[in-house]
Amino acid sequence: MKFEKLESKIVVLPVDNIDTDQIIPARYLKAITMDGLGEGLFVDWRKNPDGSLKADFPLNKPESKGAQILVTGDNFGCGSSREHAPWALVQYGFRAVISTSFADIFKGNALKNGLLPVVVPADVHKQLINSPGSKVIIDLGAQKLTLADGRSVDFPIDSFAKRCMLDGVDELGYMLQQGPAIAAFEAQHPSRVNTLS
């Protein structure tokens, strides 16, 4: 799915060091597709032991419905390197996560699965944490986050990951897009491999 510009209200989960086991518990790792993983997102925080929703958890509040941007504490996605974590976030409906920092493996997995990790300075982060439900705009092409008060800040992203997200493809999809150029190159450069006779 292409990611160009996203305008959405935010859900704030102001907890530092949220690890991948909290994002999606290990019991959900048997899945080999994304289907149904949204139900497991933060399940031990979102639900009571009887399966009912905890009314005070941020994602369960009525005003959070439809939000596509999650604002979290520092060092989001630390812990084990499970790809199911970004899968669960995407299946739940999130397109981006904003924090002051992300665990490297989570960040890589997120970018490969259509989830944009946006790193912001501490002062911007504090403003967002204190503004649950506010609307923000993420412009990936311009690499800008615009807050509800109109303030804009730049955010970093790897140029290859940016290209893939703008095109709505993963790494394999990007290579497949290069098919005509690869075929043209091969046509101009006959094989030099010696064959055994």
N, C-alpha and C positions, 0 to 999 in steps of 0.2 A: 504494500500500500504506500503510495507516494506521500511524502511529508514535505509540504512547502510552507504554508502558514497555518497556524493553529490559534484560534481564539477560544478560550475556555475559562470557566471558573476553576479555582484551585481547591484541593482538599489538603489540609495541613495535618501532618503526622510528625510532630516535633520531637522525635526520638533519635538520638545519636546511635551509631554502630548497629543499625538494624541488619542482621545477617540473613543469608539466603534461607536458612532453616526457619526463620520467622516469617519471611516472605512467602515461602511455600514449604511446608513440613515434609520431611523425608518420606512419609507414607504415601505421598503423591508422586514419587519419582518412578513408579512403575509405568507411568504413561509414556508412550512414545510419540504422541501427537499433542498438540496444544488443547485439543477438545476437552472441555470441562475443567481446565486448570484454574479458570477464574474463580470457581467456587472454592478453591483451596487457598486463595490469596489471603494472607494474614488470618487464616481460619481460626487459629487458637486465640487470637486477639479479638476477632470479629464475633465469634459465637460462644455461647455457653455450652457446657458439657451435653445438655439435652438438644443442642442444635439450634436453639433460638438465638436471635441476634442480640448482641449487647447494645442497648440503645445509646450508650455514651461513647461508643467507639466512633471516631471521625468518619469513616467510610459508611457507617450505618445511619448517619443523620440524614434527614430528608433533604436538607440543603446541599448535600454532597452528590445527590443523584445527577447523573449525566456529566459530572466533572471528568475531564480527560487529562488533567495535570495534577500530579501528586507532588507536594512540597514536603521534604523530609529533613531530618537532622543530618549531621555530618557523617561521613564515611558510610554511606548507604551501600548495601549489597556486599558487605564483607562476609567472610566465612568461606564455605565450600563453593566450588566453581560450577554450580548447577545452572544449566541453561533454562531449566524449568522456571526459575525466578522471573526473568523478563517475559517468558511465555505467559505466566500467570497474570502479570501486570497488564499485558496487552489483551489477554482474553477477558479480563475484568472491564476493560474499556479505557485504560490509560494509554496515551500516546507519548507522554513525556514525564520525566521526573526531574525536579529541581532540588539541588543540594549545594553545599559548599564543597563537597568532595564525594567521589565514588570509589569503591574498590575497583582496581584495574580489570580484573577478570569479569566482574559484573558489567562494567562499562562496555567492554568489548562484546560481550554476549548481547547486551541491550541493543547496541548499534547494529548488530547482525540480524536482529529480529524486529526491527522497526520501532524500537522504543528509544526516544531521544533523551540522553542524560545531559542536563543543562547545569553547568557549574557557574555559580554566581558569587560575588564578593559577600563578605559577612554582613555588611550594612544592608544590602539588598535582601539577603536571606532573612535577616531580622524583620524587615518590613513585611515580607511575605508571610512569615510565621505569625505575625501579629494581624494578618488580614485574611483569615479563612473565608472562603466564599467569594473573594474578589475576582474580577476577570483580568486575565493577562493575555498578551499576544506573543507568540513565539514565531519569528520569521527566520526560518532556517537558511534561506538564501542569503539574507543580510546578516545572519548570525546575531540577531538582536532579540532581546526580551523586553517587552514594553509593559510596564506595570499599570495598574488601574489609574494612578495619578498622572500618567503620561510620561513618566520618567523611563528612559531606555538605557539598557546596558548591553554591551557586547558579551558573547560567550564563545569559548573555544570549541572547535571540533576538528578532528582529523579530516583532511580534504577528501580522501578516498571514501571514508564513511559518509561524509556529507553528500558526495555525488550519488552514492548508492541509495541513500534515503530520499534524496530529491527525485530520483528515477523510480523509486519503489521496488528496488531489486536487492538481492543479497550478492555476495561475492561471485557465486556461480552465475547468477543472472547477469551480472555485469560482464563476465567473460563471454557469455552467450551473445550479448549485444554486440560483441566485437567480431562475430562470425564473418561478416562480409570482408572486413579488413584483414582478418587472418587468412581467408581464402585467397584474397588478392595477393597477399605476401607469398603464400605458398605457390601460387601460379607463377610468380616472378622468380622464385628460387627453387629450381628442381632439386629433388632429393640427392644428397651427396653420400648417402649411406651405401657402402659397398655390399653387394649381395653375394652370397656364396653360390657358385654354380655347380 
